[in-house]
């Protein structure tokens, strides 16, 4: 799930997004409700490997979480929420996630 704020930073036109099925239409985060909208085409995520070369992962379905309430408080919440890579992403891509908070280090590895 891509946050509304990250979608805006990436210049994704929010009015071009498609509806998702009703059973997956809403997400609840930080005391706020966001509506999930589907980016209408595949998205490629790029990551640098240990040789500093780009590797890409294609995501056929990526959603943007758009806040349903438009007052200033809720707009700040929806635009400030983090983007989320779920466990299903790591399982589908066969990736391991390594996090070492003591070194401020995070990386993916092929499993």
N, C-alpha and C positions, 0 to 999 in steps of 0.2 A: 504494500500500500504506500503510495506516494502522498505526502502531506500536501495540503493546499498551498502552503508557503513555498515548499520546494517546487511544486508545479509552476507557480508564478515565477520563481527564479529561473526556471528552465524555459520560460516563455511558452508554456503549453497553453493554448487557448482553451479556457475552461468551457466555453460555449460549444466546442467541438466534441466534447465527451459524450459517450453513450450511456444509457441506463443499464443497470445490472438487474438480474432477476430479483423479485420482491423479497425472497427469503434471505438474500445477502445484501440488501439495499442500504442498511444502516450500520454504523459502528459507533460505539460509545467510548469516549476517551476524555479524561480530565474533566468530568462533569458536564460534558457537552456532547451533542449528537451531530454526527457528520453523515452525509449521504455519499455512498460510494458511486463513482462514475468511472466507466471503462474508457481507457485511451483506445481510439479506434484502430490502431495498427500495432504491429509488434514493436517492442522496445528492446534495444540492445544496451546492456550495461557493460562498461569497459573497466577493466582492472589491470593494473601493472603487476607483472610477475617479478620474481627475484632478479631477472635479467633486465628489468626496466622496459620490457616489451608489453604491449597491450594484448590482453586476452578478452574475449567478448562472450557474454551469455545472452541468449535471446529469450525474452519473456513474451509469450504470446498474449497473455492477459495481465495487464497492470492497471490497477485502479488508483484514482485520486479521491481522497477523503475531503469533501467540501462541506464546510459548516452550514447547518440549516438555519441558524439564527444569524441575522445580519447586524445586530447591534455591535458597538465597538468592542465591548468586553468579549463576546463570543467570537468575533472576527479575529481578535488577537490570539485567542486560544486555538482556533482552527488553523490559523496561519503559522502559529508557533509550535504546533505539535510535530513530533518527529516522524519521518518516514520509517516504515517497518518492513523488514525482511523476516518472514515467518519461517517456522520449522519446515513447512511444506516446500518452500523455496530451496532450502539446503538439501532436503531429501531428493527432490526432483533433479537438482543439478549435481547431486552426489558430491557435496562440499562439506568440509569440516570447518568449523569456526573456532579460531584460537583467540583468546583474550588474556592479556597479562596486564592488569591494572597498575601493578607496581612499576612497569616500564612504559605505561601509556601506549601499549602495543596491541593491535588487533589485525588479524589477517585470515584469509580463506586459504584452504588447501584442498586439492582434489583428493577424494577418498579412494 
